[in-house]
């Protein structure tokens, strides 16, 4: 049986994955149709349709400039703009098995074929072996874990910690402080997943989706970048998102707000000081310097 592969989302990460998948399916023609569709929203770049530009130039000039996409990548457009990304929602609506891929994967480096690792979290072992074949190439090593929710939640929670790392950079503190933020944030990630999701496999946190992705995002991700700029004042997170990210979305502050709401409803705010502080600062309730005060007050 030959399987058909599609990628939903044409931002930097979706485009980088298309480079990996395009090569992978060409190597494994016995398993996959070599034509891959990349779905993206309808939008324009300098008055030209982005989808038409990509089809003509084989380059996503807006979100992944300078990288040639494989010739077997074709573009499809979502006219309604109503894609959803939660595995729970996807599974509920489409009634299909779902999985999550996550890892220390900065999109341009992935597309440029720098060696990296990734983790696929699945609900069924048989899905994992097939999905590994979709993505695994010599420069993109994939490991499969039977722990879908932990992989997915790590992908969301690490962005909140990266915001804290960006605040540290903006406040001009150094590697020691950022390392402490990463450690504290990592523990809060683990505790949150245990408390709200269920008992995870601790081994999953040692995979690329866990500690490795957290480190990469805290040093190189968009959440770190925007929150560093936020410290300088004068602009909101929303304004910086538009100014610095070129149409890409910032996940950390939104995730922090959602988590804070859940913590507040359960009376658990004091148990998660780093997540709480990121939310308060990004929502402009607290000054950025409060992060250091909160860190220093920890027992």
PyMOL commands that set and color helices and strands:
alter all, ss='L'
color gray80, all
select helices_A, chain A and resi 12-27+50-57+87-94+107-111+125-135+148-170+175-196+202-206+208-220+222-230+237-245+252-266+269-271+273-282+290-296
alter helices_A, ss='H'
color red, helices_A
select strands_A, chain A and resi 6-8+36-41+44-45+48-49+73-78+99-102+116-122+140-145
alter strands_A, ss='S'
color yellow, strands_A
deselect
rebuild
show_as cartoon
